[in-house]
Amino acid sequence: MIGNKNSSAEKMEVLLRDKGYSIEIIFGTEGTCEKAEEIKPDIILMDVFLDDKSVETLVEDFRKLPAFEYIPI
């Protein structure tokens, strides 16, 4: 999950963990793709409003990497 420091990411984390999901939160967009490559997520959730990069640009960054070509975002 990608979000801002003041986002609802932590609330979503609690809700999803209660449902049995394993969650990793990446705050901010700096180095996001590299961090996600280490985590190897099955799905990527993100805030619609990010502070330092648009969601569209971040999705494009992910799609350029073969590891994320078919990962739902």
Secondary structure, DSSP 4 states (H G I P E B T S, - for coil): -EE-TTSSHHHHHHHHHHTT-----EESSTTHHHHHHHH--S---B-SS-SSS-HHHHHHHHHTSGGGSSS--
